[in-house]
């Protein structure tokens, strides 16, 4: 589902900087690096309107959360909610994940959330899927060994594709549910999409994957072949 451009959300994004890092500003980049150095940090790519990450930040004040999003409207909406929450353990970065990766050290994140990502169903758009080869290679570089990827979707096609990808990249599968209930895992929260889908009777698919030495070996092999 595409989000319509909302000028007020973009204006908010461009005028409020307490809880966001600008990827093209040196001072902001330094603040980003200081935030990440706190440790115990989890990344979410694609925060939606921010319901999930704010619930998690509230439940786990000892954990530092960072959200990364390319769409300026979504960023503005999520940032406003982050600001209004008063929480100091969740920050937003408006920009491309690959640019974020280039700014940070390897093996830095303790976990990654991929919630209801765009399925990009057409074959020619495969590289845009957040579980495509290039993304999985780069995730393995920025995630610590033993770090987990938490994946949720309502889309059967993206679930099947992603499961194959995670097996290909030798992730240990800790959970594989085709009818997931959020209440089954304390370390989770519902997204806006999830709340709506559950009310409509749509089944949620969830995977939890662990980075291991085998993952690292596979990624090194893939990187050498590029």
N, CA, C and O of each residue as an XYZ file, in Angstrom:
904
protein
N       0.844     -1.192      0.000
C       0.000      0.000      0.000
C       0.884      1.249      0.000
O       1.724      1.411      0.884
N       0.697      2.136     -0.993
C       1.479      3.355     -1.092
C       0.880      4.446     -0.207
O      -0.339      4.606     -0.147
N       1.731      5.184      0.469
C       1.296      6.282      1.319
C       1.234      7.565      0.506
O       2.188      7.914     -0.189
N       0.107      8.267      0.594
C      -0.033      9.527     -0.119
C       0.867     10.596      0.487
O       1.089     10.637      1.698
N       1.372     11.449     -0.378
C       2.226     12.545      0.070
C       1.415     13.506      0.931
O       0.342     13.958      0.533
N       1.944     13.812      2.121
C       1.264     14.729      3.029
C       2.217     15.871      3.375
O       3.172     15.686      4.130
N       1.953     17.047      2.819
C       2.866     18.185      3.018
C       3.130     18.517      4.481
O       4.256     18.867      4.834
N       2.124     18.415      5.336
C       2.314     18.763      6.743
C       3.284     17.795      7.428
O       4.076     18.199      8.279
N       3.213     16.519      7.051
C       4.127     15.529      7.629
C       5.560     15.802      7.191
O       6.489     15.705      7.992
N       5.737     16.144      5.911
C       7.076     16.439      5.389
C       7.621     17.725      6.012
O       8.807     17.821      6.325
N       6.742     18.705      6.187
C       7.152     19.954      6.835
C       7.614     19.683      8.267
O       8.591     20.265      8.737
N       6.897     18.795      8.948
C       7.298     18.448     10.317
C       8.669     17.781     10.319
O       9.523     18.098     11.147
N       8.870     16.862      9.392
C      10.152     16.167      9.275
C      11.290     17.147      9.065
O      12.375     16.973      9.620
N      11.046     18.179      8.263
C      12.090     19.134      7.903
C      12.324     20.222      8.945
O      13.184     21.084      8.765
N      11.562     20.185     10.031
C      11.684     21.265     11.019
C      11.857     20.782     12.458
O      11.952     21.598     13.374
N      11.898     19.475     12.666
C      12.053     18.942     14.017
C      13.206     17.927     14.035
O      13.200     16.951     13.286
N      14.199     18.178     14.910
C      15.428     17.399     14.850
C      15.858     16.796     16.182
O      16.944     16.224     16.275
N      15.036     16.912     17.202
C      15.422     16.368     18.511
C      15.582     14.856     18.482
O      16.450     14.308     19.160
N      14.753     14.188     17.706
C      14.754     12.720     17.701
C      15.027     12.112     16.331
O      14.707     10.951     16.080
N      15.618     12.909     15.454
C      15.988     12.348     14.158
C      17.422     12.706     13.812
O      17.959     13.726     14.244
N      18.023     11.828     13.016
C      19.370     12.060     12.520
C      19.293     12.288     11.015
O      18.617     11.554     10.294
N      19.994     13.314     10.556
C      20.040     13.603      9.119
C      21.286     12.951      8.534
O      22.403     13.190      8.993
N      21.077     12.138      7.529
C      22.145     11.311      6.980
C      23.164     12.114      6.176
O      24.242     11.614      5.855
N      22.816     13.376      5.849
C      23.715     14.211      5.050
C      24.262     15.396      5.848
O      24.747     16.364      5.263
N      24.187     15.325      7.180
C      24.659     16.405      8.039
C      25.720     15.868      8.996
O      25.459     14.925      9.743
N      26.910     16.459      8.977
C      28.033     15.914      9.751
C      27.763     15.894     11.250
O      28.054     14.902     11.918
N      27.209     16.978     11.785
C      26.910     17.019     13.221
C      25.872     15.962     13.594
O      25.970     15.324     14.642
N      24.888     15.788     12.730
C      23.845     14.797     12.986
C      24.409     13.381     12.921
O      24.008     12.509     13.691
N      25.332     13.161     12.005
C      25.973     11.852     11.882
C      26.777     11.525     13.139
O      26.780     10.383     13.598
N      27.455     12.526     13.691
C      28.202     12.315     14.930
C      27.261     11.939     16.078
O      27.582     11.080     16.899
N      26.105     12.590     16.124
C      25.115     12.271     17.160
C      24.571     10.864     16.962
O      24.328     10.146     17.932
N      24.379     10.469     15.698
C      23.937      9.106     15.391
C      24.939      8.086     15.914
O      24.556      7.096     16.537
N      26.211      8.327     15.662
C      27.247      7.387     16.084
C      27.321      7.302     17.611
O      27.558      6.229     18.166
N      27.120      8.424     18.276
C      27.113      8.418     19.741
C      25.915      7.629     20.270
O      26.030      6.895     21.252
N      24.787      7.785     19.624
C      23.585      7.057     20.039
C      23.788      5.553     19.881
O      23.439      4.772     20.766
N      24.350      5.161     18.758
C      24.579      3.745     18.488
C      25.597      3.152     19.453
O      25.503      1.980     19.818
N      26.567      3.959     19.866
C      27.597      3.481     20.783
C      27.046      3.108     22.158
O      27.719      2.425     22.930
N      25.835      3.548     22.465
C      25.232      3.192     23.748
C      25.065      1.682     23.870
O      25.027      1.135     24.972
N      24.964      1.016     22.715
C      24.804     -0.431     22.706
C      23.371     -0.857     22.956
O      22.478     -0.033     23.147
N      23.174     -2.184     22.948
C      21.842     -2.762     23.123
C      20.856     -2.064     22.194
O      19.829     -1.546     22.633
N      21.182     -2.060     20.908
C      20.413     -1.272     19.951
C      19.783     -2.151     18.878
O      20.422     -3.048     18.329
N      18.533     -1.874     18.598
C      17.755     -2.620     17.621
C      17.303     -1.679     16.507
O      16.912     -0.538     16.755
N      17.366     -2.174     15.294
C      17.002     -1.394     14.110
C      15.679     -1.890     13.540
O      15.446     -3.095     13.443
N      14.815     -0.950     13.163
C      13.624     -1.293     12.394
C      13.699     -0.574     11.058
O      13.922      0.636     11.011
N      13.514     -1.311      9.980
C      13.449     -0.710      8.653
C      11.988     -0.683      8.231
O      11.355     -1.728      8.084
N      11.458      0.520      8.038
C      10.060      0.676      7.679
C       9.158      0.711      8.900
O       8.530     -0.298      9.221
N       9.075      1.843      9.593
C       8.330      1.902     10.854
C       6.837      2.111     10.733
O       6.132      2.101     11.742
N       6.331      2.302      9.510
C       4.914      2.655      9.398
C       4.678      3.965     10.130
O       5.480      4.893     10.024
N       3.586      4.043     10.867
C       3.297      5.269     11.616
C       3.946      5.266     13.001
O       3.763      6.204     13.777
N       4.698      4.217     13.305
C       5.480      4.206     14.525
C       4.868      3.474     15.701
O       5.458      3.448     16.780
N       3.684      2.869     15.518
C       3.016      2.211     16.650
C       3.867      1.100     17.240
O       4.003      1.004     18.460
N       4.441      0.260     16.384
C       5.229     -0.878     16.854
C       6.435     -0.425     17.672
O       6.628     -0.860     18.807
N       7.243      0.451     17.082
C       8.507      0.808     17.724
C       8.277      1.599     19.009
O       9.060      1.485     19.952
N       7.220      2.392     19.056
C       6.921      3.144     20.281
C       6.456      2.218     21.394
O       6.821      2.401     22.555
N       5.651      1.225     21.040
C       5.239      0.241     22.045
C       6.437     -0.520     22.595
O       6.536     -0.763     23.798
N       7.347     -0.892     21.700
C       8.544     -1.615     22.126
C       9.441     -0.736     23.000
O       9.968     -1.196     24.013
N       9.612      0.525     22.606
C      10.464      1.437     23.365
C       9.890      1.694     24.756
O      10.633      1.859     25.724
N       8.586      1.726     24.844
C       7.944      1.935     26.139
C       8.082      0.694     27.026
O       8.318      0.808     28.228
N       7.935     -0.479     26.429
C       8.033     -1.731     27.180
C       9.464     -2.023     27.619
O       9.684     -2.636     28.663
N      10.445     -1.579     26.814
C      11.843     -1.923     27.071
C      12.709     -0.663     27.100
O      13.451     -0.401     26.153
N      12.620      0.118     28.179
C      13.384      1.368     28.268
C      14.899      1.154     28.294
O      15.662      2.091     28.061
N      15.332     -0.071     28.577
C      16.769     -0.364     28.623
C      17.347     -0.629     27.235
O      18.562     -0.746     27.075
N      16.479     -0.724     26.242
C      16.909     -0.976     24.866
C      16.821      0.324     24.066
O      15.898      1.116     24.257
N      17.787      0.538     23.169
C      17.776      1.704     22.287
C      17.307      1.279     20.896
O      17.823      0.319     20.324
N      16.336      1.996     20.366
C      15.739      1.653     19.082
C      16.031      2.740     18.045
O      16.030      3.933     18.349
N      16.279      2.292     16.816
C      16.511      3.202     15.696
C      15.641      2.743     14.537
O      15.630      1.560     14.197
N      14.907      3.680     13.926
C      14.090      3.337     12.766
C      14.643      4.034     11.528
O      15.088      5.180     11.591
N      14.610      3.334     10.416
C      15.133      3.841      9.154
C      14.015      3.798      8.113
O      13.375      2.765      7.922
N      13.788      4.927      7.445
C      12.687      5.007      6.485
C      13.048      5.973      5.357
O      13.645      7.024      5.586
N      12.673      5.593      4.137
C      12.954      6.410      2.953
C      11.840      7.385      2.610
O      12.108      8.447      2.049
N      10.603      7.051      2.933
C       9.461      7.870      2.537
C       9.315      9.068      3.473
O       9.148      8.878      4.677
N       9.375     10.304      2.952
C       9.339     11.476      3.830
C       8.011     11.651      4.566
O       7.992     12.140      5.696
N       6.911     11.259      3.942
C       5.613     11.368      4.608
C       5.544     10.422      5.804
O       5.143     10.823      6.897
N       5.933      9.176      5.595
C       5.941      8.202      6.689
C       6.883      8.663      7.793
O       6.560      8.560      8.977
N       8.042      9.170      7.404
C       9.009      9.662      8.391
C       8.410     10.780      9.240
O       8.552     10.784     10.463
N       7.746     11.717      8.591
C       7.166     12.840      9.314
C       6.104     12.403     10.300
O       6.050     12.899     11.425
N       5.253     11.468      9.878
C       4.199     10.956     10.758
C       4.813     10.229     11.957
O       4.417     10.455     13.100
N       5.788      9.351     11.679
C       6.419      8.583     12.756
C       7.200      9.488     13.700
O       7.156      9.309     14.917
N       7.914     10.463     13.138
C       8.717     11.363     13.962
C       7.835     12.168     14.921
O       8.192     12.350     16.084
N       6.709     12.638     14.447
C       5.800     13.404     15.308
C       5.333     12.553     16.488
O       5.247     13.036     17.617
N       5.037     11.294     16.219
C       4.614     10.404     17.302
C       5.749     10.131     18.278
O       5.533     10.054     19.487
N       6.958      9.986     17.747
C       8.123      9.781     18.620
C       8.324     11.006     19.517
O       8.547     10.873     20.720
N       8.244     12.190     18.924
C       8.407     13.418     19.701
C       7.344     13.522     20.793
O       7.644     13.862     21.937
N       6.113     13.227     20.426
C       5.002     13.360     21.378
C       5.058     12.313     22.485
O       4.476     12.508     23.553
N       5.754     11.203     22.239
C       5.818     10.128     23.235
C       6.664     10.508     24.446
O       6.435     10.011     25.549
N       7.636     11.383     24.244
C       8.535     11.761     25.327
C       9.586     10.707     25.629
O      10.347     10.857     26.585
N       9.647      9.644     24.836
C      10.630      8.583     25.054
C      11.999      9.025     24.538
O      12.097      9.723     23.529
N      13.043      8.613     25.237
C      14.392      9.005     24.814
C      15.209      7.825     24.283
O      16.411      7.951     24.047
N      14.557      6.691     24.100
C      15.274      5.498     23.616
C      14.793      5.052     22.241
O      14.916      3.882     21.881
N      14.245      5.993     21.474
C      13.857      5.687     20.090
C      14.142      6.918     19.228
O      13.705      8.027     19.534
N      14.890      6.691     18.141
C      15.276      7.769     17.231
C      14.965      7.338     15.793
O      14.786      6.154     15.507
N      14.908      8.322     14.908
C      14.561      8.061     13.508
C      15.632      8.608     12.594
O      16.217      9.661     12.850
N      15.878      7.876     11.525
C      16.766      8.381     10.490
C      16.037      8.321      9.155
O      15.556      7.267      8.739
N      15.965      9.469      8.494
C      15.319      9.575      7.181
C      16.394      9.355      6.125
O      17.251     10.210      5.904
N      16.333      8.198      5.478
C      17.345      7.930      4.473
C      17.410      6.475      4.075
O      16.647      5.640      4.560
N      18.315      6.196      3.202
C      18.517      4.876      2.619
C      19.302      3.982      3.586
O      20.286      4.421      4.181
N      18.865      2.731      3.741
C      19.556      1.801      4.632
C      21.025      1.638      4.246
O      21.886      1.552      5.121
N      21.317      1.595      2.954
C      22.699      1.390      2.522
C      23.590      2.564      2.935
O      24.762      2.376      3.262
N      23.025      3.777      2.916
C      23.804      4.936      3.377
C      24.026      4.852      4.879
O      25.098      5.194      5.376
N      23.005      4.395      5.600
C      23.149      4.201      7.043
C      24.232      3.175      7.327
O      25.076      3.383      8.198
N      24.211      2.083      6.605
C      25.223      1.030      6.775
C      26.627      1.571      6.572
O      27.543      1.207      7.309
N      26.807      2.433      5.584
C      28.134      2.969      5.284
C      28.664      3.871      6.398
O      29.873      4.070      6.520
N      27.761      4.412      7.206
C      28.159      5.327      8.278
C      28.574      4.608      9.555
O      29.250      5.187     10.405
N      28.170      3.347      9.689
C      28.338      2.651     10.960
C      29.326      1.492     10.861
O      29.639      1.008      9.774
N      29.806      1.063     12.021
C      30.709     -0.083     12.077
C      29.943     -1.373     11.803
O      28.714     -1.402     11.868
N      30.672     -2.425     11.502
C      30.040     -3.729     11.341
C      29.739     -4.330     12.714
O      30.305     -3.916     13.725
N      28.843     -5.308     12.731
C      28.502     -6.044     13.957
C      28.055     -5.103     15.081
O      28.570     -5.167     16.198
N      27.101     -4.240     14.775
C      26.728     -3.203     15.741
C      25.312     -3.357     16.287
O      25.043     -2.939     17.414
N      24.396     -3.950     15.511
C      23.002     -4.053     15.954
C      22.735     -5.400     16.631
O      23.260     -6.436     16.223
N      21.913     -5.354     17.668
C      21.535     -6.563     18.406
C      20.327     -7.263     17.794
O      20.057     -8.423     18.104
N      19.608     -6.570     16.937
C      18.449     -7.182     16.298
C      17.868     -6.268     15.237
O      18.153     -5.071     15.200
N      17.044     -6.856     14.368
C      16.439     -6.134     13.249
C      14.975     -6.518     13.127
O      14.630     -7.699     13.172
N      14.110     -5.515     12.973
C      12.684     -5.752     12.762
C      12.307     -5.413     11.321
O      12.614     -4.329     10.823
N      11.641     -6.355     10.663
C      11.072     -6.150      9.330
C       9.586     -6.463      9.432
O       9.187     -7.626      9.378
N       8.776     -5.437      9.578
C       7.346     -5.621      9.804
C       6.524     -5.159      8.599
O       6.521     -3.977      8.257
N       5.835     -6.096      7.968
C       4.898     -5.787      6.896
C       5.539     -4.934      5.805
O       4.994     -3.916      5.377
N       6.710     -5.385      5.375
C       7.434     -4.695      4.310
C       6.666     -4.798      2.994
O       5.872     -5.717      2.792
N       6.917     -3.846      2.112
C       6.321     -3.881      0.773
C       6.753     -5.174      0.086
O       7.953     -5.433     -0.003
N       5.821     -5.998     -0.404
C       6.206     -7.284     -1.012
C       6.858     -7.160     -2.382
O       7.516     -8.099     -2.829
N       6.694     -6.030     -3.060
C       7.248     -5.874     -4.404
C       7.081     -7.174     -5.211
O       8.072     -7.835     -5.521
N       5.859     -7.539     -5.546
C       5.587     -8.865     -6.117
C       6.145     -9.122     -7.517
O       6.361    -10.274     -7.892
N       6.377     -8.069     -8.289
C       6.867     -8.281     -9.648
C       8.343     -8.690     -9.631
O       9.138     -8.159     -8.855
N       8.690     -9.632    -10.490
C      10.049    -10.176    -10.528
C      11.087     -9.089    -10.755
O      12.174     -9.137    -10.178
N      10.760     -8.108    -11.593
C      11.745     -7.064    -11.903
C      12.035     -6.160    -10.703
O      13.007     -5.405    -10.706
N      11.186     -6.245     -9.680
C      11.388     -5.429     -8.487
C      11.997     -6.229     -7.333
O      12.039     -5.745     -6.202
N      12.465     -7.437     -7.606
C      12.942     -8.317     -6.531
C      14.013     -7.659     -5.663
O      14.012     -7.843     -4.445
N      14.922     -6.899     -6.263
C      16.013     -6.290     -5.505
C      15.521     -5.290     -4.466
O      16.250     -4.938     -3.539
N      14.279     -4.833     -4.625
C      13.737     -3.868     -3.668
C      13.163     -4.556     -2.425
O      12.934     -3.905     -1.405
N      12.934     -5.851     -2.508
C      12.399     -6.566     -1.349
C      13.432     -6.548     -0.229
O      14.622     -6.749     -0.473
N      12.984     -6.309      0.985
C      13.903     -6.181      2.110
C      14.506     -7.511      2.550
O      15.297     -7.555      3.492
N      14.135     -8.596      1.869
C      14.765     -9.890      2.130
C      15.454    -10.437      0.875
O      15.702    -11.638      0.771
N      15.757     -9.554     -0.067
C      16.485     -9.979     -1.264
C      17.962    -10.195     -0.924
O      18.408     -9.859      0.172
N      18.704    -10.751     -1.859
C      20.094    -11.135     -1.607
C      20.939    -10.012     -1.030
O      21.579    -10.185      0.007
N      20.947     -8.861     -1.693
C      21.837     -7.780     -1.285
C      21.503     -7.293      0.116
O      22.405     -7.029      0.911
N      20.215     -7.169      0.428
C      19.830     -6.747      1.776
C      20.314     -7.758      2.818
O      20.854     -7.371      3.855
N      20.120     -9.054      2.545
C      20.506    -10.061      3.530
C      22.019    -10.095      3.754
O      22.480    -10.327      4.871
N      22.775     -9.866      2.705
C      24.228     -9.796      2.848
C      24.610     -8.630      3.762
O      25.456     -8.771      4.645
N      23.972     -7.470      3.534
C      24.315     -6.291      4.322
C      23.809     -6.384      5.754
O      24.468     -5.898      6.674
N      22.645     -7.003      5.958
C      22.164     -7.207      7.331
C      23.182     -8.020      8.129
O      23.471     -7.717      9.287
N      23.712     -9.044      7.495
C      24.653     -9.923      8.193
C      25.916     -9.172      8.605
O      26.575     -9.552      9.572
N      26.249     -8.130      7.893
C      27.439     -7.351      8.235
C      27.193     -6.437      9.427
O      28.070     -6.287     10.278
N      26.019     -5.826      9.503
C      25.780     -4.844     10.570
C      25.206     -5.470     11.834
O      25.220     -4.843     12.893
N      24.699     -6.702     11.738
C      24.168     -7.383     12.921
C      25.276     -8.169     13.631
O      26.150     -8.754     12.991
N      25.219     -8.168     14.948
C      26.175     -8.955     15.727
C      25.933    -10.448     15.517
O      24.830    -10.853     15.150
N      26.944    -11.254     15.746
C      26.729    -12.698     15.710
C      25.757    -13.067     16.840
O      25.916    -12.624     17.977
N      24.771    -13.867     16.514
C      23.741    -14.226     17.474
C      22.549    -13.295     17.446
O      21.533    -13.569     18.085
N      22.661    -12.182     16.704
C      21.553    -11.232     16.602
C      20.401    -11.858     15.820
O      20.597    -12.747     14.992
N      19.202    -11.371     16.105
C      18.001    -11.928     15.507
C      17.349    -10.962     14.520
O      17.393     -9.743     14.690
N      16.746    -11.539     13.490
C      15.849    -10.798     12.606
C      14.431    -11.233     12.938
O      14.126    -12.426     12.961
N      13.569    -10.259     13.193
C      12.157    -10.513     13.487
C      11.353    -10.057     12.273
O      11.319     -8.869     11.952
N      10.710    -11.005     11.605
C      10.031    -10.733     10.339
C       8.544    -11.049     10.469
O       8.173    -12.130     10.926
N       7.690    -10.098     10.064
C       6.243    -10.336     10.062
C       5.647     -9.827      8.758
O       6.074     -8.802      8.225
N       4.653    -10.556      8.248
C       3.972    -10.135      7.030
C       2.582    -10.769      6.965
O       2.315    -11.799      7.584
N       1.713    -10.124      6.200
C       0.404    -10.711      5.896
C       0.424    -11.342      4.516
O      -0.528    -12.018      4.124
N       1.518    -11.123      3.768
C       1.594    -11.503      2.362
C       2.194    -12.900      2.199
O       3.349    -13.126      2.559
N       1.417    -13.828      1.660
C       1.882    -15.207      1.505
C       3.108    -15.298      0.604
O       4.054    -16.031      0.894
N       3.080    -14.541     -0.498
C       4.191    -14.587     -1.438
C       5.491    -14.103     -0.825
O       6.538    -14.719     -1.022
N       5.435    -13.005     -0.083
C       6.639    -12.484      0.550
C       7.127    -13.420      1.648
O       8.331    -13.584      1.844
N       6.191    -14.029      2.359
C       6.580    -14.995      3.398
C       7.348    -16.165      2.788
O       8.425    -16.514      3.270
N       6.800    -16.778      1.724
C       7.451    -17.932      1.098
C       8.811    -17.547      0.527
O       9.791    -18.273      0.691
N       8.863    -16.408     -0.140
C      10.119    -15.926     -0.716
C      11.155    -15.695      0.371
O      12.303    -16.119      0.242
N      10.752    -15.026      1.439
C      11.682    -14.680      2.515
C      12.180    -15.922      3.238
O      13.353    -15.998      3.602
N      11.300    -16.895      3.448
C      11.708    -18.138      4.088
C      12.792    -18.821      3.260
O      13.787    -19.291      3.811
N      12.610    -18.878      1.965
C      13.624    -19.469      1.082
C      14.942    -18.702      1.178
O      16.020    -19.295      1.199
N      14.835    -17.388      1.234
C      16.033    -16.553      1.325
C      16.783    -16.773      2.643
O      18.010    -16.870      2.657
N      16.051    -16.850      3.724
C      16.688    -17.050      5.027
C      17.354    -18.425      5.101
O      18.409    -18.573      5.719
N      16.749    -19.414      4.480
C      17.370    -20.742      4.430
C      18.634    -20.687      3.570
O      19.669    -21.253      3.921
N      18.524    -20.001      2.450
C      19.666    -19.853      1.547
C      20.853    -19.205      2.259
O      22.000    -19.609      2.066
N      20.570    -18.208      3.074
C      21.632    -17.501      3.787
C      21.899    -18.077      5.168
O      22.467    -17.416      6.038
N      21.478    -19.321      5.351
C      21.841    -20.144      6.508
C      21.554    -19.465      7.854
O      22.373    -19.488      8.773
N      20.387    -18.872      7.933
C      19.914    -18.346      9.210
C      19.260    -19.482     10.000
O      18.484    -20.262      9.447
N      19.572    -19.569     11.274
C      18.876    -20.526     12.131
C      17.448    -20.037     12.336
O      17.236    -18.897     12.748
N      16.477    -20.883     12.054
C      15.069    -20.503     12.180
C      14.593    -20.857     13.584
O      14.492    -22.032     13.939
N      14.301    -19.824     14.383
C      13.858    -20.029     15.762
C      12.335    -20.039     15.874
O      11.780    -20.642     16.793
N      11.659    -19.368     14.937
C      10.196    -19.396     14.886
C       9.762    -19.346     13.439
O      10.319    -18.603     12.632
N       8.752    -20.153     13.117
C       8.161    -20.142     11.782
C       6.668    -20.402     11.948
O       6.230    -21.547     12.055
N       5.899    -19.323     11.966
C       4.462    -19.437     12.202
C       3.684    -18.837     11.040
O       3.976    -17.729     10.589
N       2.690    -19.582     10.560
C       1.817    -19.094      9.492
C       0.521    -18.512     10.040
O      -0.311    -18.008      9.285
N       0.355    -18.583     11.339
C      -0.834    -18.017     11.991
C      -0.407    -17.492     13.350
O      -0.721    -18.076     14.388
N       0.309    -16.386     13.325
C       0.974    -15.871     14.516
C       0.052    -14.985     15.346
O      -0.725    -14.191     14.816
N       0.160    -15.145     16.658
C      -0.567    -14.334     17.622
C       0.457    -13.545     18.430
O       1.325    -14.134     19.074
N       0.364    -12.222     18.400
C       1.345    -11.372     19.075
C       1.511    -11.714     20.550
O       2.593    -11.553     21.115
N       0.443    -12.183     21.165
C       0.498    -12.488     22.599
C       1.416    -13.672     22.909
O       1.728    -13.923     24.073
N       1.852    -14.405     21.870
C       2.710    -15.563     22.083
C       4.154    -15.176     22.388
O       4.924    -16.010     22.863
N       4.527    -13.950     22.128
C       5.909    -13.515     22.335
C       5.903    -12.174     23.054
O       5.398    -11.183     22.526
N       6.463    -12.145     24.254
C       6.514    -10.903     25.022
C       7.333     -9.846     24.301
O       7.030     -8.655     24.381
N       8.385    -10.286     23.585
C       9.242     -9.329     22.879
C       8.656     -9.025     21.503
O       9.236     -9.363     20.471
N       7.507     -8.386     21.517
C       6.821     -8.050     20.273
C       5.728     -7.039     20.583
O       5.362     -6.837     21.741
N       5.216     -6.409     19.540
C       4.098     -5.482     19.671
C       3.395     -5.432     18.319
O       4.000     -5.726     17.288
N       2.124     -5.061     18.326
C       1.380     -4.982     17.079
C       1.707     -3.694     16.324
O       1.940     -2.643     16.922
N       1.717     -3.803     15.013
C       1.824     -2.627     14.155
C       0.414     -2.168     13.795
O      -0.565     -2.854     14.087
N       0.322     -1.005     13.160
C      -0.983     -0.533     12.707
C      -1.609     -1.528     11.732
O      -2.797     -1.836     11.826
N      -0.795     -2.030     10.789
C      -1.290     -2.995      9.811
C      -1.777     -4.268     10.497
O      -2.829     -4.807     10.153
N      -1.010     -4.734     11.458
C      -1.336     -5.986     12.132
C      -2.675     -5.894     12.859
O      -3.481     -6.822     12.807
N      -2.903     -4.786     13.527
C      -4.172     -4.587     14.224
C      -5.334     -4.670     13.241
O      -6.343     -5.322     13.510
N      -5.182     -4.008     12.105
C      -6.253     -4.011     11.109
C      -6.450     -5.398     10.510
O      -7.578     -5.871     10.370
N      -5.345     -6.042     10.160
C      -5.445     -7.362      9.538
C      -6.085     -8.385     10.472
O      -6.901     -9.200     10.043
N      -5.713     -8.339     11.747
C      -6.285     -9.289     12.694
C      -7.791     -9.083     12.833
O      -8.547    -10.046     12.962
N      -8.217     -7.834     12.805
C      -9.650     -7.538     12.874
C     -10.391     -8.044     11.640
O     -11.585     -8.336     11.696
N      -9.668     -8.144     10.527
C     -10.259     -8.634      9.276
C     -10.119    -10.148      9.127
O     -10.600    -10.725      8.152
N      -9.460    -10.792     10.093
C      -9.287    -12.241     10.049
C      -8.139    -12.708      9.185
O      -8.053    -13.890      8.854
N      -7.255    -11.797      8.813
C      -6.092    -12.153      7.993
C      -5.022    -12.796      8.877
O      -4.715    -12.286      9.954
N      -4.463    -13.903      8.424
C      -3.425    -14.579      9.193
C      -2.077    -13.889      9.010
O      -1.695    -13.504      7.905
N      -1.369    -13.746     10.133
C      -0.060    -13.119     10.130
C       1.012    -14.205     10.120
O       0.942    -15.179     10.870
N       1.992    -14.018      9.264
C       3.129    -14.935      9.189
C       4.323    -14.304      9.909
O       4.601    -13.116      9.743
N       5.024    -15.114     10.711
C       6.178    -14.578     11.440
C       7.348    -15.543     11.410
O       7.184    -16.756     11.535
N       8.528    -14.975     11.243
C       9.780    -15.720     11.294
C      10.731    -15.011     12.250
O      10.796    -13.782     12.280
N      11.464    -15.795     13.026
C      12.571    -15.253     13.817
C      13.818    -16.022     13.407
O      13.843    -17.251     13.472
N      14.854    -15.302     12.983
C      16.066    -15.907     12.439
C      17.293    -15.439     13.210
O      17.360    -14.291     13.649
N      18.247    -16.324     13.370
C      19.465    -16.017     14.134
C      20.689    -16.044     13.226
O      20.848    -16.943     12.401
N      21.555    -15.037     13.394
C      22.823    -15.001     12.674
C      23.826    -15.925     13.360
O      24.033    -15.831     14.569
N      24.446    -16.816     12.589
C      25.415    -17.763     13.133
C      26.705    -17.717     12.308
O      26.813    -16.960     11.344
N      27.666    -18.529     12.700
C      28.921    -18.625     11.931
C      28.639    -19.085     10.501
O      29.296    -18.636      9.562
N      27.663    -19.979     10.337
C      27.305    -20.440      8.994
C      26.763    -19.301      8.148
O      27.028    -19.234      6.948
N      25.998    -18.395      8.777
C      25.503    -17.215      8.069
C      26.678    -16.382      7.578
O      26.718    -15.954      6.425
N      27.628    -16.163      8.469
C      28.794    -15.334      8.137
C      29.574    -15.951      6.984
O      29.981    -15.243      6.062
N      29.788    -17.269      7.027
C      30.522    -17.949      5.963
C      29.813    -17.814      4.624
O      30.458    -17.621      3.593
N      28.480    -17.914      4.636
C      27.704    -17.786      3.415
C      27.808    -16.373      2.853
O      27.932    -16.188      1.643
N      27.757    -15.388      3.726
C      27.835    -13.993      3.301
C      29.210    -13.679      2.716
O      29.310    -12.975      1.712
N      30.260    -14.192      3.331
C      31.612    -14.001      2.803
C      31.721    -14.607      1.400
O      32.316    -14.021      0.496
N      31.138    -15.778      1.248
C      31.130    -16.450     -0.055
C      30.395    -15.612     -1.089
O      30.872    -15.463     -2.214
N      29.242    -15.063     -0.726
C      28.456    -14.262     -1.659
C      29.179    -12.952     -1.984
O      29.186    -12.509     -3.132
N      29.788    -12.335     -0.964
C      30.495    -11.073     -1.180
C      31.671    -11.252     -2.130
O      31.915    -10.399     -2.983
N      32.401    -12.356     -1.989
C      33.553    -12.634     -2.848
C      33.140    -12.858     -4.303
O      33.921    -12.640     -5.229
N      31.880    -13.303     -4.482
C      31.420    -13.604     -5.841
C      30.854    -12.382     -6.556
O      30.590    -12.440     -7.757
N      30.663    -11.279     -5.837
C      30.111    -10.053     -6.450
C      31.119     -9.403     -7.374
O      30.830     -8.368     -7.973
